[in-house]
């Protein structure tokens, strides 16, 4: 996979691994993070492999897993979601080994489908991650998560969502946030953005910047 990297320009103190949304590549978000980068941090933007996506009539595109429906009660690609989360956690391990950083200094996150992958990974992993960023996202396999235990409930989470999102609805994002808080993830910040659709904003990126600085620096 093509993984654009923004390298630190000062002493390396932490790393953010951020996954793009459906049909995008790592290059799109690497450009966005250039505006909020910190000199002591490294940012990695993997690109998903191309695969058929049911939601788009089977048309192949970069995707972390198959999306069958964006309804919170719709059918899900359980195997693909678990594989994507496992691949993300493997990236965390490789970054920790290559950079000699503790897991607590490695943050995962993503936009839309990428954020969904990160949320599921954080909710199910035995790893003590540094934090999670989920933008315009949802918690996949929420019934499975609700029925189980979350190993590391103290992981810091920033979830952001526009209240006018027509694709991943604000209600779906808010339900995901409330379920994870109910399951004990108490170090959780949920921010809403009036008028924002399925995208980002300058204020959201400032909030992401502040969250990353607070946790990793």
Backbone as a chain_set.jsonl record, in Angstrom:
{"seq": "XXXXXXXXXXXXXXXXXXXXXXXXXXXXXXXXXXXXXXXXXXXXXXXXXXXXXXXXXXXXXXXXXXXXXXXXXXXXXXXXXXXXXXXXXXXXXXXXXXXXXXXXXXXXXXXXXXXXXXXXXXXXXXXXXXXXXXXXXXXXXXXXXXXXXXXXXXXXXXXXXXXXXXXXXXXXXXXXXXXXXXXXXXXXXXXXXXXXXXXXXXXXXXXXXXXXXXXXX", "coords": {"N": [[0.838, -1.2, 0.0], [0.458, 2.267, -0.751], [1.843, 4.7, 1.238], [1.839, 7.772, 2.182], [4.036, 9.861, 4.059], [4.526, 12.194, 6.616], [7.334, 13.428, 7.873], [8.943, 13.882, 11.093], [10.474, 16.996, 12.014], [11.944, 17.612, 14.133], [12.974, 16.304, 17.348], [11.68, 13.059, 17.531], [8.634, 12.402, 18.932], [6.163, 11.201, 18.865], [3.602, 9.435, 16.957], [1.108, 9.604, 14.428], [-1.251, 7.592, 12.887], [-3.258, 7.686, 10.194], [-6.269, 6.946, 8.589], [-7.776, 7.099, 5.394], [-11.01, 7.884, 3.847], [-13.649, 6.05, 2.095], [-12.817, 5.265, -1.236], [-10.84, 7.167, -1.472], [-7.358, 8.214, -1.157], [-4.257, 7.928, 0.681], [-2.95, 10.292, 0.157], [-4.725, 12.444, 0.001], [-5.475, 13.149, 2.671], [-2.977, 13.569, 3.782], [-2.183, 15.986, 2.752], [-4.013, 17.677, 4.011], [-3.23, 17.477, 6.693], [-0.792, 18.718, 6.669], [-1.195, 21.336, 7.321], [-1.599, 21.374, 10.028], [0.465, 20.174, 11.276], [2.916, 19.07, 13.685], [6.254, 19.723, 14.719], [7.568, 17.699, 16.154], [6.292, 15.363, 15.613], [5.333, 12.437, 13.745], [3.492, 11.569, 10.847], [1.475, 9.199, 9.347], [-0.058, 8.014, 6.406], [-1.752, 5.635, 5.255], [-2.804, 3.91, 2.235], [-5.703, 2.284, 1.216], [-6.224, -1.035, -0.164], [-7.522, -1.758, -3.455], [-10.818, -2.759, -3.913], [-13.961, -4.459, -4.67], [-16.945, -2.654, -3.905], [-19.911, -2.991, -2.305], [-21.869, -1.048, -1.715], [-21.517, 0.78, -3.722], [-22.45, -0.455, -6.01], [-20.763, -2.593, -6.523], [-18.525, -1.566, -7.701], [-15.018, -1.315, -8.065], [-12.783, 0.171, -5.739], [-10.465, 2.084, -3.649], [-10.663, 0.762, -0.457], [-11.227, 0.0, 2.936], [-12.74, -2.045, 3.918], [-15.591, -3.971, 2.807], [-18.515, -2.103, 2.193], [-21.762, -2.521, 2.82], [-24.124, -1.355, 3.564], [-25.173, 1.827, 4.894], [-26.798, 2.0, 6.988], [-27.614, 1.824, 10.394], [-28.569, -0.597, 11.233], [-28.062, -2.311, 9.231], [-26.651, -4.957, 7.099], [-23.278, -6.095, 7.637], [-19.784, -6.226, 6.722], [-18.318, -8.346, 8.348], [-15.946, -9.971, 8.519], [-14.196, -8.526, 6.881], [-14.058, -6.052, 8.228], [-12.884, -6.78, 10.673], [-10.461, -7.733, 9.699], [-9.383, -5.393, 8.576], [-9.103, -3.788, 10.873], [-7.242, -5.348, 12.243], [-5.08, -5.151, 10.468], [-4.504, -2.431, 10.734], [-3.691, -2.335, 13.423], [-1.436, -3.906, 13.197], [0.156, -2.146, 11.76], [0.584, -0.275, 13.746], [2.175, -1.757, 15.537], [4.447, -2.171, 13.919], [5.321, 0.45, 13.554], [5.902, 1.15, 16.194], [8.047, -0.593, 16.701], [9.936, 0.192, 14.76], [10.418, 2.867, 15.32], [11.0, 2.963, 17.951], [9.125, 3.775, 19.833], [6.823, 3.911, 22.61], [3.604, 2.236, 22.752], [1.749, 3.996, 23.753], [2.389, 6.388, 22.662], [1.556, 6.369, 20.119], [-0.932, 7.181, 17.93], [-4.088, 6.4, 16.51], [-6.371, 6.864, 13.75], [-8.965, 8.243, 11.61], [-10.941, 9.137, 8.68], [-14.396, 8.901, 8.101], [-14.979, 5.816, 6.712], [-12.375, 5.063, 7.353], [-12.109, 6.132, 9.93], [-14.042, 4.6, 11.181], [-12.833, 2.082, 11.093], [-10.664, 2.602, 12.801], [-12.008, 3.207, 15.228], [-13.245, 0.736, 15.803], [-10.969, -0.888, 16.039], [-9.717, 0.26, 18.298], [-11.653, -0.215, 20.254], [-11.598, -2.927, 20.566], [-9.042, -3.869, 20.841], [-6.184, -5.307, 22.523], [-4.093, -3.683, 22.925], [-2.511, -0.864, 24.423], [-3.262, 1.917, 23.269], [-2.263, 5.232, 22.118], [-4.241, 7.096, 21.49], [-7.356, 7.988, 19.783], [-8.756, 9.176, 16.761], [-11.727, 10.025, 15.238], [-13.357, 10.962, 12.469], [-16.338, 12.11, 11.103], [-17.547, 9.556, 11.341], [-18.412, 6.129, 12.317], [-19.248, 3.447, 14.615], [-18.444, 0.317, 13.642], [-19.882, -3.03, 13.594], [-21.34, -2.786, 15.967], [-23.102, -4.14, 17.644], [-21.711, -6.419, 18.376], [-19.573, -5.247, 19.774], [-21.013, -4.058, 21.845], [-21.908, -6.287, 23.171], [-19.656, -7.358, 24.279], [-16.524, -6.932, 26.116], [-14.582, -3.984, 26.585], [-11.207, -3.766, 26.274], [-9.324, -1.658, 26.901], [-10.465, 0.874, 28.322], [-9.806, 3.447, 28.938], [-8.588, 4.797, 26.853], [-7.871, 7.796, 25.109], [-10.297, 9.494, 23.178], [-11.258, 11.305, 20.32], [-14.054, 12.245, 18.708], [-15.565, 13.533, 15.884], [-18.216, 15.219, 14.182], [-20.245, 16.373, 11.544], [-23.345, 18.105, 11.715], [-24.979, 18.047, 9.543], [-24.483, 15.937, 7.9], [-25.005, 13.946, 5.118], [-24.389, 11.351, 4.426], [-22.941, 9.547, 6.342], [-24.865, 9.662, 8.881], [-25.433, 12.231, 11.362], [-26.823, 11.294, 13.583], [-26.17, 8.536, 13.581], [-23.41, 8.674, 14.081], [-23.474, 9.875, 16.637], [-24.88, 7.942, 18.11], [-22.984, 5.904, 18.08], [-20.931, 7.05, 19.589], [-22.264, 7.352, 22.08], [-22.75, 4.667, 22.734], [-20.144, 3.67, 23.122], [-19.266, 5.226, 25.26], [-21.09, 4.38, 27.162], [-20.16, 1.808, 27.452], [-17.962, 2.234, 28.96], [-15.865, 3.816, 28.061], [-14.56, 6.443, 29.099], [-12.869, 8.599, 28.689], [-13.558, 10.491, 26.589], [-14.298, 12.57, 23.9], [-16.807, 14.182, 22.178], [-17.534, 16.025, 19.4], [-19.627, 18.316, 17.703], [-20.447, 19.884, 14.568], [-22.013, 22.586, 13.365], [-23.891, 22.701, 10.386], [-21.941, 21.418, 8.877], [-21.165, 19.054, 6.36], [-20.491, 15.85, 4.883], [-17.52, 15.947, 5.369], [-14.733, 18.05, 6.139], [-13.604, 20.756, 8.278], [-12.083, 23.973, 8.965], [-12.199, 24.57, 11.689], [-12.658, 22.029, 12.799], [-10.228, 20.769, 12.147], [-8.475, 22.301, 13.653], [-9.316, 21.508, 16.185], [-8.599, 18.819, 16.071], [-5.822, 19.09, 15.9], [-5.264, 20.247, 18.44], [-6.077, 18.161, 20.127], [-4.284, 16.09, 19.415], [-1.829, 17.285, 20.153], [-2.204, 17.542, 22.935], [-2.235, 14.877, 23.782], [0.056, 13.556, 22.716], [2.287, 15.211, 22.994]], "CA": [[0.0, 0.0, 0.0], [1.135, 3.552, -0.771], [1.624, 5.352, 2.528], [2.532, 9.042, 2.357], [4.502, 10.092, 5.428], [5.075, 13.495, 7.004], [8.353, 13.089, 8.863], [9.229, 14.939, 12.07], [11.632, 17.846, 11.739], [12.627, 17.75, 15.421], [12.999, 15.017, 18.061], [10.448, 12.301, 17.292], [7.99, 12.116, 20.21], [4.907, 10.486, 18.695], [3.184, 9.164, 15.585], [-0.312, 9.488, 14.121], [-1.57, 6.792, 11.703], [-4.597, 8.184, 9.859], [-6.829, 6.233, 7.445], [-8.703, 7.862, 4.554], [-12.348, 7.352, 3.648], [-13.928, 5.217, 0.935], [-12.511, 5.8, -2.551], [-9.779, 8.168, -1.391], [-6.026, 7.658, -0.925], [-3.568, 8.597, 1.783], [-2.447, 11.606, -0.239], [-5.713, 13.483, 0.29], [-5.401, 13.597, 4.064], [-1.624, 14.045, 4.106], [-2.179, 17.416, 2.436], [-4.761, 18.362, 5.059], [-2.474, 17.492, 7.944], [0.355, 19.632, 6.55], [-1.541, 22.631, 7.919], [-1.682, 21.273, 11.498], [1.562, 19.308, 11.711], [3.797, 19.474, 14.765], [7.608, 19.32, 14.322], [8.029, 16.511, 16.874], [5.425, 14.225, 15.333], [5.32, 11.774, 12.44], [2.128, 11.28, 10.416], [1.461, 8.171, 8.313], [-1.365, 7.999, 5.741], [-1.84, 4.457, 4.383], [-3.852, 3.834, 1.221], [-6.334, 0.962, 1.206], [-6.215, -1.777, -1.418], [-8.727, -1.605, -4.274], [-11.702, -3.925, -3.848], [-15.344, -4.125, -4.994], [-17.723, -2.11, -2.783], [-21.331, -3.269, -2.555], [-22.647, 0.193, -1.638], [-21.354, 1.454, -5.001], [-22.777, -1.37, -7.09], [-19.657, -3.51, -6.773], [-17.421, -0.874, -8.382], [-13.797, -1.405, -7.259], [-12.158, 1.417, -5.305], [-9.751, 1.903, -2.384], [-11.629, 0.548, 0.626], [-10.672, -0.799, 4.036], [-13.605, -3.233, 3.968], [-16.791, -3.782, 1.993], [-19.65, -1.425, 2.824], [-22.995, -3.031, 2.231], [-25.168, -0.397, 3.9], [-24.814, 2.819, 5.906], [-27.869, 1.972, 7.987], [-27.03, 1.26, 11.615], [-29.054, -1.963, 11.435], [-27.824, -3.038, 7.988], [-25.658, -6.027, 7.07], [-21.908, -5.594, 7.656], [-18.698, -7.105, 6.308], [-17.64, -8.631, 9.62], [-14.585, -10.458, 8.293], [-13.4, -7.429, 6.347], [-13.857, -5.053, 9.29], [-11.904, -7.317, 11.616], [-9.169, -7.791, 9.018], [-8.884, -4.019, 8.456], [-8.655, -3.369, 12.205], [-6.01, -6.087, 12.513], [-4.013, -4.561, 9.657], [-4.159, -1.154, 11.355], [-2.924, -2.614, 14.643], [-0.113, -4.355, 12.743], [0.9, -0.924, 11.438], [0.987, 0.297, 15.034], [3.303, -2.556, 16.026], [5.622, -1.904, 13.074], [5.794, 1.793, 13.854], [6.522, 1.111, 17.527], [9.333, -1.286, 16.596], [10.89, 0.932, 13.929], [10.687, 4.195, 15.883], [11.306, 2.798, 19.378], [8.139, 4.514, 20.612], [5.824, 3.09, 23.3], [2.288, 2.288, 22.115], [1.035, 5.16, 24.271], [2.768, 7.543, 21.859], [1.084, 6.144, 18.756], [-2.363, 7.454, 17.842], [-4.725, 5.968, 15.268], [-7.564, 7.634, 13.443], [-9.37, 8.215, 10.222], [-12.147, 9.817, 8.235], [-15.476, 8.053, 7.607], [-14.667, 4.394, 6.836], [-11.101, 4.955, 8.059], [-12.383, 6.361, 11.346], [-14.772, 3.428, 11.666], [-11.813, 1.056, 11.324], [-9.901, 2.977, 13.991], [-12.857, 3.051, 16.41], [-13.397, -0.691, 16.107], [-9.671, -1.382, 16.513], [-9.493, 0.735, 19.662], [-12.64, -0.809, 21.161], [-11.414, -4.375, 20.69], [-7.624, -4.233, 20.923], [-5.509, -5.474, 23.804], [-2.985, -2.718, 22.954], [-2.758, 0.406, 25.091], [-2.97, 2.923, 22.258], [-2.152, 6.599, 22.597], [-5.497, 7.818, 21.312], [-8.134, 7.694, 18.579], [-9.462, 10.28, 16.116], [-12.743, 9.508, 14.313], [-14.023, 12.09, 11.831], [-17.498, 11.727, 10.272], [-17.425, 8.091, 11.393], [-19.356, 5.338, 13.094], [-18.675, 2.225, 15.172], [-18.955, -0.886, 12.973], [-20.111, -4.21, 14.442], [-21.653, -2.209, 17.285], [-23.758, -5.128, 18.496], [-20.637, -7.263, 18.919], [-18.868, -4.454, 20.787], [-21.923, -3.869, 22.979], [-22.059, -7.56, 23.893], [-18.379, -7.783, 24.845], [-15.811, -6.023, 27.005], [-13.564, -3.15, 25.963], [-10.006, -4.019, 27.08], [-8.686, -0.429, 27.381], [-11.545, 1.862, 28.297], [-9.291, 4.789, 29.193], [-7.93, 5.397, 25.688], [-8.49, 9.07, 24.74], [-10.97, 9.479, 21.878], [-11.905, 12.506, 19.788], [-14.951, 11.928, 17.6], [-16.123, 14.767, 15.344], [-19.25, 14.927, 13.187], [-21.09, 17.473, 11.094], [-24.759, 17.815, 11.979], [-25.704, 17.998, 8.275], [-23.858, 14.873, 7.106], [-26.049, 13.151, 4.467], [-23.912, 9.987, 4.16], [-22.899, 8.943, 7.68], [-25.687, 10.66, 9.56], [-25.033, 12.677, 12.7], [-27.444, 10.387, 14.554], [-25.377, 7.314, 13.598], [-22.173, 8.992, 14.794], [-23.785, 10.124, 18.043], [-25.21, 6.645, 18.707], [-21.717, 5.192, 18.273], [-20.278, 7.707, 20.733], [-22.982, 7.038, 23.32], [-22.539, 3.253, 23.05], [-18.785, 3.479, 23.645], [-19.234, 5.821, 26.604], [-21.854, 3.451, 28.017], [-19.304, 0.643, 27.692], [-16.897, 2.586, 29.894], [-14.807, 4.663, 27.493], [-14.902, 7.714, 29.737], [-11.979, 9.676, 28.224], [-14.165, 10.58, 25.265], [-14.804, 13.887, 23.5], [-17.616, 14.169, 20.954], [-17.765, 17.396, 18.964], [-20.485, 18.472, 16.53], [-20.135, 21.079, 13.794], [-23.243, 23.025, 12.696], [-23.853, 22.941, 8.952], [-20.905, 20.648, 8.171], [-21.667, 17.842, 5.723], [-19.543, 14.733, 4.984], [-16.228, 16.525, 5.038], [-14.023, 18.604, 7.289], [-13.632, 22.215, 8.365], [-10.906, 24.534, 9.619], [-12.356, 24.422, 13.139], [-12.444, 20.627, 13.134], [-8.794, 20.476, 12.077], [-7.854, 22.915, 14.843], [-9.64, 20.635, 17.316], [-7.749, 17.633, 15.917], [-4.466, 19.524, 16.248], [-5.19, 20.406, 19.9], [-6.19, 16.827, 20.727], [-3.02, 15.379, 19.199], [-0.802, 17.92, 20.988], [-2.46, 17.232, 24.339], [-1.942, 13.475, 24.072], [1.363, 13.051, 22.283], [3.404, 16.113, 23.297]], "C": [[0.875, 1.253, 0.0], [0.806, 4.292, 0.519], [2.425, 6.648, 2.605], [2.875, 9.276, 3.827], [4.959, 11.543, 5.563], [6.056, 13.222, 8.142], [8.563, 14.225, 9.856], [10.466, 15.727, 11.674], [12.396, 18.167, 13.016], [12.583, 16.379, 16.099], [11.643, 14.315, 17.954], [9.828, 11.872, 18.624], [6.687, 11.332, 20.076], [4.545, 10.345, 17.232], [1.662, 9.069, 15.5], [-0.448, 8.662, 12.84], [-3.028, 7.068, 11.359], [-5.074, 7.55, 8.556], [-7.875, 7.078, 6.709], [-10.08, 7.202, 4.488], [-12.479, 6.579, 2.346], [-13.595, 5.942, -0.365], [-11.392, 6.813, -2.602], [-8.421, 7.454, -1.359], [-5.394, 8.408, 0.24], [-3.116, 10.006, 1.437], [-3.426, 12.724, 0.091], [-5.58, 14.035, 1.7], [-4.002, 14.042, 4.465], [-1.513, 15.538, 3.813], [-2.902, 18.212, 3.519], [-3.978, 18.492, 6.356], [-1.227, 18.37, 7.87], [0.081, 20.951, 7.26], [-1.574, 22.583, 9.452], [-0.527, 20.464, 12.083], [2.344, 19.926, 12.864], [5.205, 18.952, 14.446], [8.107, 18.034, 14.981], [7.236, 15.246, 16.548], [5.587, 13.724, 13.899], [3.877, 11.412, 12.114], [2.194, 10.307, 9.238], [0.046, 8.057, 7.745], [-1.439, 6.818, 4.77], [-2.962, 4.612, 3.352], [-4.394, 2.41, 1.183], [-6.154, 0.284, -0.152], [-7.541, -1.574, -2.151], [-9.535, -2.895, -4.217], [-13.125, -3.52, -4.229], [-16.107, -3.666, -3.744], [-19.217, -2.235, -3.111], [-22.169, -1.997, -2.602], [-22.598, 0.958, -2.96], [-21.533, 0.493, -6.171], [-21.667, -2.327, -7.463], [-18.479, -2.878, -7.488], [-16.172, -0.907, -7.511], [-13.219, -0.023, -6.952], [-11.367, 1.162, -4.025], [-10.74, 1.847, -1.22], [-11.002, -0.339, 1.688], [-11.455, -2.088, 4.226], [-14.823, -2.959, 3.098], [-17.862, -3.06, 2.813], [-20.911, -1.857, 2.089], [-24.137, -2.042, 2.426], [-24.607, 0.616, 4.886], [-25.956, 3.016, 6.897], [-27.319, 1.283, 9.233], [-27.54, -0.142, 11.935], [-28.818, -2.836, 10.2], [-26.755, -4.116, 8.125], [-24.255, -5.436, 6.978], [-20.92, -6.672, 7.222], [-17.839, -7.43, 7.524], [-16.185, -9.051, 9.424], [-13.683, -9.331, 7.814], [-13.093, -6.363, 7.379], [-12.789, -5.531, 10.265], [-10.515, -7.39, 10.988], [-8.549, -6.393, 8.917], [-8.363, -3.499, 9.793], [-7.349, -4.064, 12.578], [-4.834, -5.528, 11.732], [-3.555, -3.227, 10.254], [-3.314, -1.374, 12.609], [-1.548, -3.187, 14.313], [0.759, -3.163, 12.375], [1.413, -0.25, 12.715], [2.216, -0.44, 15.576], [4.576, -2.264, 15.232], [6.196, -0.526, 13.355], [6.473, 1.842, 15.222], [7.911, 0.489, 17.462], [10.365, -0.446, 15.843], [11.293, 2.273, 14.528], [11.097, 4.155, 17.348], [10.395, 3.665, 20.258], [7.265, 3.538, 21.398], [4.479, 3.222, 22.6], [1.495, 3.513, 22.563], [1.377, 6.444, 23.523], [2.414, 7.358, 20.387], [-0.434, 6.265, 18.739], [-2.89, 6.961, 16.505], [-5.955, 6.824, 15.009], [-7.929, 7.516, 11.985], [-10.635, 8.999, 9.977], [-13.134, 8.79, 7.704], [-15.138, 6.569, 7.797], [-13.34, 4.174, 7.56], [-11.264, 5.165, 9.552], [-13.146, 5.209, 11.963], [-13.81, 2.289, 11.976], [-11.04, 1.342, 12.602], [-10.72, 2.81, 15.272], [-13.004, 1.584, 16.8], [-12.093, -1.273, 16.637], [-9.436, -0.991, 17.966], [-10.418, 0.058, 20.666], [-12.377, -2.289, 21.426], [-9.977, -4.795, 20.941], [-7.144, -4.413, 22.361], [-4.36, -4.467, 23.958], [-3.409, -1.424, 23.634], [-2.352, 1.539, 24.151], [-2.926, 4.322, 22.851], [-3.446, 7.377, 22.505], [-6.14, 7.463, 19.988], [-8.808, 8.976, 18.087], [-10.457, 9.67, 15.131], [-13.535, 10.683, 13.757], [-15.13, 11.593, 10.909], [-17.627, 10.207, 10.182], [-18.529, 7.435, 12.206], [-18.618, 4.131, 13.662], [-19.248, 1.029, 14.427], [-19.08, -2.043, 13.954], [-20.477, -3.786, 15.858], [-22.351, -3.209, 18.208], [-22.737, -6.06, 19.133], [-19.886, -6.529, 20.017], [-19.731, -4.304, 22.041], [-22.038, -5.136, 23.827], [-20.772, -8.002, 24.586], [-17.805, -6.771, 25.821], [-14.782, -5.227, 26.211], [-12.302, -3.24, 26.811], [-9.381, -2.757, 27.68], [-9.677, 0.732, 27.291], [-11.054, 3.288, 28.506], [-8.62, 5.451, 28.007], [-8.629, 6.704, 25.317], [-9.071, 9.001, 23.324], [-11.493, 10.87, 21.554], [-12.74, 12.069, 18.592], [-15.631, 13.221, 17.166], [-17.123, 14.443, 14.247], [-20.017, 16.192, 12.832], [-22.556, 17.14, 11.277], [-25.608, 17.78, 10.708], [-25.127, 16.943, 7.338], [-24.942, 14.0, 6.462], [-25.658, 11.688, 4.253], [-23.833, 9.166, 5.445], [-23.622, 9.934, 8.585], [-25.143, 11.005, 10.945], [-25.591, 11.736, 13.767], [-26.641, 9.093, 14.688], [-24.071, 7.544, 14.356], [-22.406, 9.166, 16.287], [-24.15, 8.827, 18.77], [-23.938, 5.837, 19.005], [-20.986, 5.737, 19.49], [-20.952, 7.309, 22.048], [-22.812, 5.578, 23.719], [-21.168, 3.044, 23.684], [-18.624, 4.096, 25.036], [-19.973, 4.916, 27.591], [-21.015, 2.228, 28.387], [-18.079, 0.974, 28.53], [-15.772, 3.422, 29.335], [-15.058, 6.109, 27.926], [-14.039, 8.885, 29.26], [-12.343, 10.016, 26.776], [-14.69, 11.988, 25.013], [-15.555, 13.746, 22.182], [-17.941, 15.601, 20.595], [-18.648, 17.414, 17.719], [-20.206, 19.827, 15.888], [-21.367, 21.483, 12.985], [-23.018, 23.276, 11.208], [-22.82, 22.129, 8.184], [-21.501, 19.361, 7.615], [-20.63, 16.725, 5.876], [-18.176, 15.207, 4.499], [-15.568, 17.04, 6.294], [-14.165, 20.121, 7.277], [-12.376, 22.691, 9.075], [-11.001, 24.367, 11.135], [-12.125, 22.979, 13.57], [-10.958, 20.293, 13.132], [-8.034, 21.14, 13.222], [-8.11, 22.063, 16.073], [-8.807, 19.356, 17.275], [-6.319, 17.962, 16.335], [-4.295, 19.618, 17.768], [-5.236, 19.055, 20.602], [-4.866, 16.064, 20.602], [-1.923, 15.96, 20.094], [-0.965, 17.536, 22.452], [-2.028, 15.82, 24.695], [-0.5, 13.1, 23.816], [2.55, 13.945, 22.653], [3.389, 16.579, 24.74]], "O": [[1.907, 1.297, 0.669], [-0.363, 4.487, 0.854], [3.574, 6.632, 3.047], [2.102, 8.932, 4.721], [5.695, 12.051, 4.716], [5.655, 12.831, 9.238], [8.384, 15.394, 9.513], [11.393, 15.186, 11.072], [13.379, 18.907, 12.987], [12.19, 15.395, 15.471], [10.6, 14.9, 18.247], [10.415, 11.077, 19.359], [6.16, 10.845, 21.076], [5.095, 11.033, 16.371], [1.012, 8.521, 16.39], [0.165, 8.988, 11.824], [-3.929, 6.731, 12.128], [-4.379, 7.605, 7.542], [-8.744, 7.69, 7.33], [-10.283, 6.104, 5.006], [-11.519, 6.471, 1.583], [-14.021, 7.076, -0.584], [-11.031, 7.276, -3.684], [-8.351, 6.235, -1.515], [-5.938, 9.403, 0.72], [-2.92, 10.83, 2.33], [-3.009, 13.833, 0.425], [-5.573, 15.25, 1.899], [-3.857, 14.823, 5.405], [-0.835, 16.27, 4.535], [-2.456, 19.294, 3.901], [-4.062, 19.515, 7.036], [-0.665, 18.729, 8.905], [1.004, 21.608, 7.741], [-1.576, 23.628, 10.104], [-0.55, 20.112, 13.263], [2.421, 21.148, 12.998], [5.335, 17.835, 13.946], [8.973, 17.353, 14.432], [7.475, 14.188, 17.131], [5.926, 14.475, 12.984], [3.123, 10.996, 12.994], [2.887, 10.562, 8.253], [-0.929, 8.01, 8.495], [-1.208, 6.995, 3.574], [-3.931, 5.341, 3.567], [-3.628, 1.448, 1.125], [-5.956, 0.954, -1.166], [-8.558, -1.257, -1.533], [-9.007, -3.984, -4.443], [-13.468, -2.343, -4.122], [-15.932, -4.224, -2.661], [-19.705, -1.65, -4.078], [-23.073, -1.876, -3.429], [-23.526, 1.698, -3.285], [-20.857, 0.609, -7.193], [-21.624, -2.822, -8.589], [-17.53, -3.574, -7.848], [-16.244, -0.563, -6.331], [-13.178, 0.846, -7.823], [-11.567, 0.136, -3.375], [-11.545, 2.757, -1.024], [-10.324, -1.317, 1.371], [-10.899, -3.103, 4.645], [-15.052, -1.818, 2.698], [-18.08, -3.376, 3.982], [-21.089, -1.589, 0.901], [-25.008, -1.906, 1.567], [-23.677, 0.311, 5.632], [-26.064, 4.053, 7.553], [-26.633, 0.267, 9.129], [-26.999, -0.808, 12.819], [-29.31, -3.962, 10.128], [-26.047, -4.184, 9.13], [-24.05, -4.409, 6.331], [-21.187, -7.868, 7.341], [-16.764, -6.859, 7.705], [-15.294, -8.535, 10.099], [-12.55, -9.19, 8.275], [-11.986, -5.826, 7.406], [-11.894, -4.771, 10.637], [-9.512, -7.14, 11.656], [-7.351, -6.22, 9.141], [-7.317, -2.851, 9.85], [-6.455, -3.448, 13.159], [-3.722, -5.436, 12.253], [-2.36, -2.931, 10.278], [-2.328, -0.67, 12.825], [-0.595, -2.979, 15.065], [1.961, -3.162, 12.644], [2.526, 0.274, 12.754], [3.178, 0.187, 16.02], [5.655, -2.126, 15.809], [7.414, -0.349, 13.39], [7.5, 2.5, 15.385], [8.845, 0.982, 18.094], [11.528, -0.38, 16.24], [12.393, 2.761, 14.269], [11.491, 5.171, 17.921], [10.82, 4.21, 21.277], [6.988, 2.442, 20.911], [4.235, 4.22, 21.922], [0.652, 4.009, 21.815], [0.731, 7.472, 23.726], [2.901, 8.085, 19.52], [-1.134, 5.541, 19.448], [-2.217, 7.09, 15.482], [-6.511, 7.43, 15.925], [-7.294, 6.789, 11.222], [-11.306, 9.46, 10.9], [-12.754, 7.902, 6.941], [-15.023, 6.112, 8.934], [-13.195, 3.201, 8.3], [-10.641, 4.469, 10.354], [-12.934, 4.869, 13.127], [-13.949, 1.611, 12.994], [-10.789, 0.436, 13.397], [-10.204, 2.334, 16.284], [-12.902, 1.23, 17.975], [-12.105, -2.064, 17.58], [-9.005, -1.814, 18.773], [-10.017, -0.213, 21.798], [-12.878, -2.842, 22.405], [-9.718, -5.965, 21.225], [-7.632, -3.762, 23.284], [-3.726, -4.409, 25.012], [-4.528, -0.948, 23.443], [-1.236, 2.053, 24.228], [-3.467, 4.578, 23.927], [-3.722, 8.228, 23.351], [-5.566, 6.741, 19.173], [-9.352, 9.753, 18.871], [-10.065, 8.876, 14.275], [-14.295, 11.325, 14.482], [-14.892, 10.756, 10.039], [-17.793, 9.645, 9.1], [-19.444, 8.09, 12.706], [-17.501, 3.825, 13.245], [-20.438, 0.745, 14.565], [-18.458, -2.036, 15.017], [-19.985, -4.357, 16.832], [-22.203, -3.129, 19.428], [-22.88, -6.446, 20.293], [-19.592, -7.102, 21.065], [-19.233, -4.411, 23.161], [-22.239, -5.069, 25.039], [-20.797, -8.927, 25.397], [-18.503, -5.873, 26.291], [-14.182, -5.746, 25.269], [-12.322, -2.825, 27.97], [-8.955, -2.77, 28.835], [-9.709, 1.468, 26.305], [-11.802, 4.239, 28.276], [-8.124, 6.57, 28.136], [-9.856, 6.732, 25.218], [-8.424, 8.514, 22.397], [-12.095, 11.532, 22.4], [-12.209, 11.586, 17.592], [-16.209, 13.927, 17.992], [-16.919, 13.51, 13.469], [-20.388, 16.977, 13.704], [-22.971, 16.01, 11.022], [-26.809, 17.516, 10.77], [-25.268, 17.047, 6.119], [-25.723, 13.374, 7.178], [-26.516, 10.867, 3.929], [-24.575, 8.198, 5.614], [-23.041, 10.935, 9.004], [-24.491, 10.194, 11.603], [-24.907, 11.419, 14.74], [-26.45, 8.604, 15.801], [-23.669, 6.717, 15.175], [-21.634, 8.667, 17.106], [-23.768, 8.638, 19.925], [-23.833, 5.179, 20.039], [-20.485, 4.977, 20.319], [-20.273, 6.966, 23.017], [-22.737, 5.269, 24.908], [-21.044, 2.322, 24.674], [-17.924, 3.546, 25.887], [-19.523, 4.717, 28.719], [-21.139, 1.682, 29.483], [-17.247, 0.104, 28.788], [-14.813, 3.718, 30.048], [-15.686, 6.887, 27.208], [-14.434, 10.041, 29.41], [-11.535, 9.847, 25.863], [-15.44, 12.531, 25.824], [-15.01, 13.254, 21.194], [-18.553, 16.32, 21.386], [-18.446, 16.627, 16.794], [-19.793, 20.779, 16.55], [-21.728, 20.802, 12.026], [-22.081, 23.971, 10.818], [-22.822, 22.149, 6.954], [-22.246, 18.663, 8.303], [-19.954, 16.659, 6.902], [-17.746, 14.909, 3.385], [-15.811, 16.531, 7.387], [-14.773, 20.692, 6.372], [-11.682, 21.901, 9.716], [-10.006, 24.059, 11.792], [-11.475, 22.728, 14.584], [-10.481, 19.601, 14.032], [-7.047, 20.588, 13.708], [-7.227, 21.908, 16.916], [-8.362, 18.865, 18.313], [-5.684, 17.185, 17.048], [-3.308, 19.13, 18.318], [-4.508, 18.833, 21.57], [-4.391, 15.468, 21.568], [-1.174, 15.213, 20.723], [0.016, 17.24, 23.133], [-1.512, 15.586, 25.787], [0.106, 12.394, 24.622], [3.694, 13.491, 22.629], [4.262, 17.342, 25.152]]}, "num_chains": 1, "name": "protein.A"}
